[in-house]
Amino acid sequence: MNPAFWLLARVRRATEQYWRVTEQEEQYVGPVEAGAADRVERALVIASQQRTLISRSKCGSGR
């Protein structure tokens, strides 16, 4: 199983197959999750900006 899905199942208590996340683990996972989401968001913004720059450079090159 994908580690992210495993953690999600534990945090959401989606299945009895895994032990519950402790209070201490929840306090740790929250900021880690927020940091990961922020990094993904920044990566998507950077990729979008790069794609825009590439499109603009092709438009202005006379191709």
PDB file of N, CA, C and O in Angstrom:
ATOM      1  N   MET A   1       0.846  -1.183   0.000  1.00  0.00           N
ATOM      2  CA  MET A   1       0.000   0.000   0.000  1.00  0.00           C
ATOM      3  C   MET A   1       0.886   1.238   0.000  1.00  0.00           C
ATOM      4  O   MET A   1       1.929   1.272   0.654  1.00  0.00           O
ATOM      5  N   ASN A   2       0.465   2.235  -0.728  1.00  0.00           N
ATOM      6  CA  ASN A   2       1.152   3.520  -0.778  1.00  0.00           C
ATOM      7  C   ASN A   2       1.213   4.117   0.625  1.00  0.00           C
ATOM      8  O   ASN A   2       0.192   4.165   1.312  1.00  0.00           O
ATOM      9  N   PRO A   3       2.390   4.574   1.069  1.00  0.00           N
ATOM     10  CA  PRO A   3       2.511   5.143   2.420  1.00  0.00           C
ATOM     11  C   PRO A   3       1.567   6.312   2.682  1.00  0.00           C
ATOM     12  O   PRO A   3       1.072   6.469   3.798  1.00  0.00           O
ATOM     13  N   ALA A   4       1.314   7.130   1.665  1.00  0.00           N
ATOM     14  CA  ALA A   4       0.401   8.269   1.859  1.00  0.00           C
ATOM     15  C   ALA A   4      -1.013   7.780   2.132  1.00  0.00           C
ATOM     16  O   ALA A   4      -1.704   8.337   2.985  1.00  0.00           O
ATOM     17  N   PHE A   5      -1.455   6.746   1.418  1.00  0.00           N
ATOM     18  CA  PHE A   5      -2.794   6.211   1.654  1.00  0.00           C
ATOM     19  C   PHE A   5      -2.882   5.530   3.014  1.00  0.00           C
ATOM     20  O   PHE A   5      -3.910   5.593   3.687  1.00  0.00           O
ATOM     21  N   TRP A   6      -1.792   4.881   3.407  1.00  0.00           N
ATOM     22  CA  TRP A   6      -1.749   4.245   4.713  1.00  0.00           C
ATOM     23  C   TRP A   6      -1.913   5.287   5.816  1.00  0.00           C
ATOM     24  O   TRP A   6      -2.691   5.098   6.751  1.00  0.00           O
ATOM     25  N   LEU A   7      -1.174   6.387   5.698  1.00  0.00           N
ATOM     26  CA  LEU A   7      -1.266   7.442   6.693  1.00  0.00           C
ATOM     27  C   LEU A   7      -2.648   8.082   6.680  1.00  0.00           C
ATOM     28  O   LEU A   7      -3.216   8.354   7.738  1.00  0.00           O
ATOM     29  N   LEU A   8      -3.191   8.323   5.500  1.00  0.00           N
ATOM     30  CA  LEU A   8      -4.524   8.906   5.393  1.00  0.00           C
ATOM     31  C   LEU A   8      -5.564   8.008   6.061  1.00  0.00           C
ATOM     32  O   LEU A   8      -6.448   8.499   6.763  1.00  0.00           O
ATOM     33  N   ALA A   9      -5.464   6.715   5.849  1.00  0.00           N
ATOM     34  CA  ALA A   9      -6.407   5.786   6.474  1.00  0.00           C
ATOM     35  C   ALA A   9      -6.297   5.847   7.988  1.00  0.00           C
ATOM     36  O   ALA A   9      -7.306   5.774   8.689  1.00  0.00           O
ATOM     37  N   ARG A  10      -5.088   5.978   8.493  1.00  0.00           N
ATOM     38  CA  ARG A  10      -4.908   6.068   9.951  1.00  0.00           C
ATOM     39  C   ARG A  10      -5.440   7.378  10.501  1.00  0.00           C
ATOM     40  O   ARG A  10      -6.120   7.388  11.528  1.00  0.00           O
ATOM     41  N   VAL A  11      -5.139   8.490   9.828  1.00  0.00           N
ATOM     42  CA  VAL A  11      -5.567   9.795  10.315  1.00  0.00           C
ATOM     43  C   VAL A  11      -7.087   9.903  10.285  1.00  0.00           C
ATOM     44  O   VAL A  11      -7.692  10.427  11.220  1.00  0.00           O
ATOM     45  N   ARG A  12      -7.696   9.419   9.232  1.00  0.00           N
ATOM     46  CA  ARG A  12      -9.155   9.518   9.097  1.00  0.00           C
ATOM     47  C   ARG A  12      -9.892   8.357   9.757  1.00  0.00           C
ATOM     48  O   ARG A  12     -11.122   8.314   9.781  1.00  0.00           O
ATOM     49  N   ARG A  13      -9.115   7.421  10.290  1.00  0.00           N
ATOM     50  CA  ARG A  13      -9.694   6.231  10.913  1.00  0.00           C
ATOM     51  C   ARG A  13     -10.662   5.533   9.950  1.00  0.00           C
ATOM     52  O   ARG A  13     -11.742   5.083  10.333  1.00  0.00           O
ATOM     53  N   ALA A  14     -10.228   5.463   8.685  1.00  0.00           N
ATOM     54  CA  ALA A  14     -11.076   4.934   7.621  1.00  0.00           C
ATOM     55  C   ALA A  14     -11.217   3.420   7.680  1.00  0.00           C
ATOM     56  O   ALA A  14     -12.146   2.860   7.099  1.00  0.00           O
ATOM     57  N   THR A  15     -10.328   2.774   8.359  1.00  0.00           N
ATOM     58  CA  THR A  15     -10.375   1.318   8.411  1.00  0.00           C
ATOM     59  C   THR A  15      -9.887   0.837   9.769  1.00  0.00           C
ATOM     60  O   THR A  15      -9.065   1.489  10.414  1.00  0.00           O
ATOM     61  N   GLU A  16     -10.386  -0.272  10.181  1.00  0.00           N
ATOM     62  CA  GLU A  16      -9.944  -0.866  11.449  1.00  0.00           C
ATOM     63  C   GLU A  16      -8.680  -1.702  11.253  1.00  0.00           C
ATOM     64  O   GLU A  16      -8.127  -2.243  12.211  1.00  0.00           O
ATOM     65  N   GLN A  17      -8.235  -1.800  10.017  1.00  0.00           N
ATOM     66  CA  GLN A  17      -7.060  -2.609   9.706  1.00  0.00           C
ATOM     67  C   GLN A  17      -5.799  -2.047  10.358  1.00  0.00           C
ATOM     68  O   GLN A  17      -4.871  -2.796  10.664  1.00  0.00           O
ATOM     69  N   TYR A  18      -5.764  -0.740  10.571  1.00  0.00           N
ATOM     70  CA  TYR A  18      -4.588  -0.096  11.130  1.00  0.00           C
ATOM     71  C   TYR A  18      -4.912   0.477  12.499  1.00  0.00           C
ATOM     72  O   TYR A  18      -6.055   0.834  12.785  1.00  0.00           O
ATOM     73  N   TRP A  19      -3.879   0.560  13.348  1.00  0.00           N
ATOM     74  CA  TRP A  19      -4.096   1.156  14.663  1.00  0.00           C
ATOM     75  C   TRP A  19      -4.352   2.643  14.516  1.00  0.00           C
ATOM     76  O   TRP A  19      -3.922   3.259  13.541  1.00  0.00           O
ATOM     77  N   ARG A  20      -5.046   3.215  15.473  1.00  0.00           N
ATOM     78  CA  ARG A  20      -5.393   4.631  15.418  1.00  0.00           C
ATOM     79  C   ARG A  20      -4.168   5.509  15.618  1.00  0.00           C
ATOM     80  O   ARG A  20      -3.210   5.130  16.291  1.00  0.00           O
ATOM     81  N   VAL A  21      -4.224   6.664  15.030  1.00  0.00           N
ATOM     82  CA  VAL A  21      -3.183   7.657  15.217  1.00  0.00           C
ATOM     83  C   VAL A  21      -3.333   8.224  16.623  1.00  0.00           C
ATOM     84  O   VAL A  21      -4.437   8.545  17.063  1.00  0.00           O
ATOM     85  N   THR A  22      -2.225   8.341  17.308  1.00  0.00           N
ATOM     86  CA  THR A  22      -2.268   8.902  18.660  1.00  0.00           C
ATOM     87  C   THR A  22      -2.395  10.422  18.589  1.00  0.00           C
ATOM     88  O   THR A  22      -2.174  11.021  17.537  1.00  0.00           O
ATOM     89  N   GLU A  23      -2.744  11.029  19.693  1.00  0.00           N
ATOM     90  CA  GLU A  23      -2.837  12.495  19.762  1.00  0.00           C
ATOM     91  C   GLU A  23      -1.492  13.134  19.398  1.00  0.00           C
ATOM     92  O   GLU A  23      -1.439  14.125  18.668  1.00  0.00           O
ATOM     93  N   GLN A  24      -0.426  12.558  19.911  1.00  0.00           N
ATOM     94  CA  GLN A  24       0.911  13.087  19.627  1.00  0.00           C
ATOM     95  C   GLN A  24       1.228  12.981  18.126  1.00  0.00           C
ATOM     96  O   GLN A  24       1.788  13.907  17.539  1.00  0.00           O
ATOM     97  N   GLU A  25       0.872  11.867  17.525  1.00  0.00           N
ATOM     98  CA  GLU A  25       1.110  11.698  16.085  1.00  0.00           C
ATOM     99  C   GLU A  25       0.279  12.700  15.276  1.00  0.00           C
ATOM    100  O   GLU A  25       0.764  13.255  14.291  1.00  0.00           O
ATOM    101  N   GLU A  26      -0.959  12.929  15.688  1.00  0.00           N
ATOM    102  CA  GLU A  26      -1.804  13.910  14.999  1.00  0.00           C
ATOM    103  C   GLU A  26      -1.189  15.295  15.058  1.00  0.00           C
ATOM    104  O   GLU A  26      -1.209  16.028  14.068  1.00  0.00           O
ATOM    105  N   GLN A  27      -0.646  15.658  16.204  1.00  0.00           N
ATOM    106  CA  GLN A  27      -0.017  16.971  16.352  1.00  0.00           C
ATOM    107  C   GLN A  27       1.208  17.099  15.456  1.00  0.00           C
ATOM    108  O   GLN A  27       1.528  18.196  14.999  1.00  0.00           O
ATOM    109  N   TYR A  28       1.886  16.002  15.205  1.00  0.00           N
ATOM    110  CA  TYR A  28       3.055  16.008  14.332  1.00  0.00           C
ATOM    111  C   TYR A  28       2.636  16.050  12.863  1.00  0.00           C
ATOM    112  O   TYR A  28       3.219  16.786  12.067  1.00  0.00           O
ATOM    113  N   VAL A  29       1.628  15.262  12.509  1.00  0.00           N
ATOM    114  CA  VAL A  29       1.213  15.118  11.113  1.00  0.00           C
ATOM    115  C   VAL A  29       0.626  16.415  10.553  1.00  0.00           C
ATOM    116  O   VAL A  29       0.852  16.732   9.385  1.00  0.00           O
ATOM    117  N   GLY A  30      -0.116  17.165  11.355  1.00  0.00           N
ATOM    118  CA  GLY A  30      -0.755  18.395  10.880  1.00  0.00           C
ATOM    119  C   GLY A  30       0.215  19.368  10.237  1.00  0.00           C
ATOM    120  O   GLY A  30       0.019  19.745   9.081  1.00  0.00           O
ATOM    121  N   PRO A  31       1.261  19.792  10.950  1.00  0.00           N
ATOM    122  CA  PRO A  31       2.225  20.718  10.339  1.00  0.00           C
ATOM    123  C   PRO A  31       2.997  20.104   9.163  1.00  0.00           C
ATOM    124  O   PRO A  31       3.332  20.806   8.209  1.00  0.00           O
ATOM    125  N   VAL A  32       3.275  18.819   9.228  1.00  0.00           N
ATOM    126  CA  VAL A  32       3.973  18.157   8.119  1.00  0.00           C
ATOM    127  C   VAL A  32       3.085  18.179   6.879  1.00  0.00           C
ATOM    128  O   VAL A  32       3.550  18.454   5.773  1.00  0.00           O
ATOM    129  N   GLU A  33       1.813  17.888   7.076  1.00  0.00           N
ATOM    130  CA  GLU A  33       0.858  17.908   5.965  1.00  0.00           C
ATOM    131  C   GLU A  33       0.745  19.314   5.372  1.00  0.00           C
ATOM    132  O   GLU A  33       0.742  19.475   4.152  1.00  0.00           O
ATOM    133  N   ALA A  34       0.652  20.313   6.219  1.00  0.00           N
ATOM    134  CA  ALA A  34       0.554  21.700   5.752  1.00  0.00           C
ATOM    135  C   ALA A  34       1.809  22.104   4.973  1.00  0.00           C
ATOM    136  O   ALA A  34       1.713  22.762   3.937  1.00  0.00           O
ATOM    137  N   GLY A  35       2.966  21.715   5.464  1.00  0.00           N
ATOM    138  CA  GLY A  35       4.213  22.022   4.762  1.00  0.00           C
ATOM    139  C   GLY A  35       4.289  21.342   3.411  1.00  0.00           C
ATOM    140  O   GLY A  35       4.734  21.940   2.431  1.00  0.00           O
ATOM    141  N   ALA A  36       3.857  20.094   3.358  1.00  0.00           N
ATOM    142  CA  ALA A  36       3.869  19.355   2.091  1.00  0.00           C
ATOM    143  C   ALA A  36       2.904  19.992   1.094  1.00  0.00           C
ATOM    144  O   ALA A  36       3.233  20.140  -0.083  1.00  0.00           O
ATOM    145  N   ALA A  37       1.724  20.364   1.560  1.00  0.00           N
ATOM    146  CA  ALA A  37       0.742  21.007   0.686  1.00  0.00           C
ATOM    147  C   ALA A  37       1.291  22.324   0.142  1.00  0.00           C
ATOM    148  O   ALA A  37       1.085  22.649  -1.028  1.00  0.00           O
ATOM    149  N   ASP A  38       1.985  23.076   0.983  1.00  0.00           N
ATOM    150  CA  ASP A  38       2.576  24.340   0.555  1.00  0.00           C
ATOM    151  C   ASP A  38       3.638  24.115  -0.514  1.00  0.00           C
ATOM    152  O   ASP A  38       3.697  24.849  -1.500  1.00  0.00           O
ATOM    153  N   ARG A  39       4.474  23.102  -0.320  1.00  0.00           N
ATOM    154  CA  ARG A  39       5.522  22.816  -1.308  1.00  0.00           C
ATOM    155  C   ARG A  39       4.927  22.379  -2.644  1.00  0.00           C
ATOM    156  O   ARG A  39       5.429  22.765  -3.700  1.00  0.00           O
ATOM    157  N   VAL A  40       3.876  21.587  -2.607  1.00  0.00           N
ATOM    158  CA  VAL A  40       3.215  21.153  -3.846  1.00  0.00           C
ATOM    159  C   VAL A  40       2.605  22.362  -4.553  1.00  0.00           C
ATOM    160  O   VAL A  40       2.741  22.513  -5.767  1.00  0.00           O
ATOM    161  N   GLU A  41       1.936  23.219  -3.789  1.00  0.00           N
ATOM    162  CA  GLU A  41       1.333  24.421  -4.366  1.00  0.00           C
ATOM    163  C   GLU A  41       2.391  25.305  -5.028  1.00  0.00           C
ATOM    164  O   GLU A  41       2.188  25.785  -6.144  1.00  0.00           O
ATOM    165  N   ARG A  42       3.511  25.520  -4.350  1.00  0.00           N
ATOM    166  CA  ARG A  42       4.584  26.342  -4.928  1.00  0.00           C
ATOM    167  C   ARG A  42       5.146  25.700  -6.188  1.00  0.00           C
ATOM    168  O   ARG A  42       5.440  26.399  -7.157  1.00  0.00           O
ATOM    169  N   ALA A  43       5.302  24.376  -6.189  1.00  0.00           N
ATOM    170  CA  ALA A  43       5.818  23.683  -7.371  1.00  0.00           C
ATOM    171  C   ALA A  43       4.860  23.833  -8.548  1.00  0.00           C
ATOM    172  O   ALA A  43       5.297  24.010  -9.685  1.00  0.00           O
ATOM    173  N   LEU A  44       3.558  23.764  -8.282  1.00  0.00           N
ATOM    174  CA  LEU A  44       2.582  23.935  -9.357  1.00  0.00           C
ATOM    175  C   LEU A  44       2.599  25.360  -9.904  1.00  0.00           C
ATOM    176  O   LEU A  44       2.467  25.560 -11.112  1.00  0.00           O
ATOM    177  N   VAL A  45       2.757  26.337  -9.041  1.00  0.00           N
ATOM    178  CA  VAL A  45       2.833  27.735  -9.482  1.00  0.00           C
ATOM    179  C   VAL A  45       4.082  27.936 -10.335  1.00  0.00           C
ATOM    180  O   VAL A  45       4.010  28.565 -11.391  1.00  0.00           O
ATOM    181  N   ILE A  46       5.214  27.417  -9.897  1.00  0.00           N
ATOM    182  CA  ILE A  46       6.464  27.544 -10.652  1.00  0.00           C
ATOM    183  C   ILE A  46       6.319  26.873 -12.014  1.00  0.00           C
ATOM    184  O   ILE A  46       6.736  27.440 -13.024  1.00  0.00           O
ATOM    185  N   ALA A  47       5.734  25.677 -12.058  1.00  0.00           N
ATOM    186  CA  ALA A  47       5.560  24.976 -13.330  1.00  0.00           C
ATOM    187  C   ALA A  47       4.654  25.778 -14.267  1.00  0.00           C
ATOM    188  O   ALA A  47       4.915  25.867 -15.466  1.00  0.00           O
ATOM    189  N   SER A  48       3.600  26.353 -13.717  1.00  0.00           N
ATOM    190  CA  SER A  48       2.690  27.163 -14.518  1.00  0.00           C
ATOM    191  C   SER A  48       3.399  28.398 -15.068  1.00  0.00           C
ATOM    192  O   SER A  48       3.209  28.760 -16.229  1.00  0.00           O
ATOM    193  N   GLN A  49       4.212  29.041 -14.239  1.00  0.00           N
ATOM    194  CA  GLN A  49       4.955  30.221 -14.692  1.00  0.00           C
ATOM    195  C   GLN A  49       5.950  29.859 -15.782  1.00  0.00           C
ATOM    196  O   GLN A  49       6.105  30.594 -16.757  1.00  0.00           O
ATOM    197  N   GLN A  50       6.624  28.727 -15.620  1.00  0.00           N
ATOM    198  CA  GLN A  50       7.594  28.302 -16.631  1.00  0.00           C
ATOM    199  C   GLN A  50       6.893  28.011 -17.953  1.00  0.00           C
ATOM    200  O   GLN A  50       7.391  28.364 -19.022  1.00  0.00           O
ATOM    201  N   ARG A  51       5.736  27.365 -17.867  1.00  0.00           N
ATOM    202  CA  ARG A  51       4.984  27.052 -19.086  1.00  0.00           C
ATOM    203  C   ARG A  51       4.563  28.346 -19.785  1.00  0.00           C
ATOM    204  O   ARG A  51       4.616  28.435 -21.011  1.00  0.00           O
ATOM    205  N   THR A  52       4.145  29.348 -19.008  1.00  0.00           N
ATOM    206  CA  THR A  52       3.761  30.642 -19.575  1.00  0.00           C
ATOM    207  C   THR A  52       4.954  31.300 -20.261  1.00  0.00           C
ATOM    208  O   THR A  52       4.820  31.822 -21.367  1.00  0.00           O
ATOM    209  N   LEU A  53       6.114  31.278 -19.617  1.00  0.00           N
ATOM    210  CA  LEU A  53       7.312  31.882 -20.210  1.00  0.00           C
ATOM    211  C   LEU A  53       7.712  31.178 -21.496  1.00  0.00           C
ATOM    212  O   LEU A  53       8.094  31.828 -22.469  1.00  0.00           O
ATOM    213  N   ILE A  54       7.627  29.866 -21.506  1.00  0.00           N
ATOM    214  CA  ILE A  54       7.981  29.105 -22.712  1.00  0.00           C
ATOM    215  C   ILE A  54       7.008  29.437 -23.835  1.00  0.00           C
ATOM    216  O   ILE A  54       7.420  29.621 -24.980  1.00  0.00           O
ATOM    217  N   SER A  55       5.719  29.515 -23.516  1.00  0.00           N
ATOM    218  CA  SER A  55       4.715  29.849 -24.535  1.00  0.00           C
ATOM    219  C   SER A  55       4.950  31.237 -25.097  1.00  0.00           C
ATOM    220  O   SER A  55       4.846  31.447 -26.305  1.00  0.00           O
ATOM    221  N   ARG A  56       5.264  32.178 -24.238  1.00  0.00           N
ATOM    222  CA  ARG A  56       5.519  33.551 -24.694  1.00  0.00           C
ATOM    223  C   ARG A  56       6.768  33.624 -25.559  1.00  0.00           C
ATOM    224  O   ARG A  56       6.791  34.351 -26.552  1.00  0.00           O
ATOM    225  N   SER A  57       7.801  32.884 -25.196  1.00  0.00           N
ATOM    226  CA  SER A  57       9.037  32.945 -25.979  1.00  0.00           C
ATOM    227  C   SER A  57       8.826  32.327 -27.359  1.00  0.00           C
ATOM    228  O   SER A  57       9.436  32.783 -28.326  1.00  0.00           O
ATOM    229  N   LYS A  58       7.995  31.321 -27.475  1.00  0.00           N
ATOM    230  CA  LYS A  58       7.701  30.716 -28.777  1.00  0.00           C
ATOM    231  C   LYS A  58       6.862  31.650 -29.638  1.00  0.00           C
ATOM    232  O   LYS A  58       7.052  31.727 -30.852  1.00  0.00           O
ATOM    233  N   CYS A  59       5.933  32.361 -29.002  1.00  0.00           N
ATOM    234  CA  CYS A  59       5.085  33.298 -29.739  1.00  0.00           C
ATOM    235  C   CYS A  59       5.901  34.445 -30.319  1.00  0.00           C
ATOM    236  O   CYS A  59       5.642  34.881 -31.441  1.00  0.00           O
ATOM    237  N   GLY A  60       6.856  34.927 -29.590  1.00  0.00           N
ATOM    238  CA  GLY A  60       7.655  36.067 -30.032  1.00  0.00           C
ATOM    239  C   GLY A  60       8.817  35.709 -30.909  1.00  0.00           C
ATOM    240  O   GLY A  60       9.510  36.606 -31.388  1.00  0.00           O
ATOM    241  N   SER A  61       9.068  34.438 -31.145  1.00  0.00           N
ATOM    242  CA  SER A  61      10.255  34.036 -31.890  1.00  0.00           C
ATOM    243  C   SER A  61      10.005  33.959 -33.392  1.00  0.00           C
ATOM    244  O   SER A  61      10.933  33.729 -34.167  1.00  0.00           O
ATOM    245  N   GLY A  62       8.762  34.147 -33.803  1.00  0.00           N
ATOM    246  CA  GLY A  62       8.462  34.092 -35.229  1.00  0.00           C
ATOM    247  C   GLY A  62       8.278  32.673 -35.733  1.00  0.00           C
ATOM    248  O   GLY A  62       8.261  32.452 -36.944  1.00  0.00           O
ATOM    249  N   ARG A  63       8.143  31.738 -34.867  1.00  0.00           N
ATOM    250  CA  ARG A  63       7.948  30.340 -35.285  1.00  0.00           C
ATOM    251  C   ARG A  63       6.536  30.060 -35.678  1.00  0.00           C
ATOM    252  O   ARG A  63       6.211  28.933 -36.053  1.00  0.00           O
TER     253      ARG A  63
END
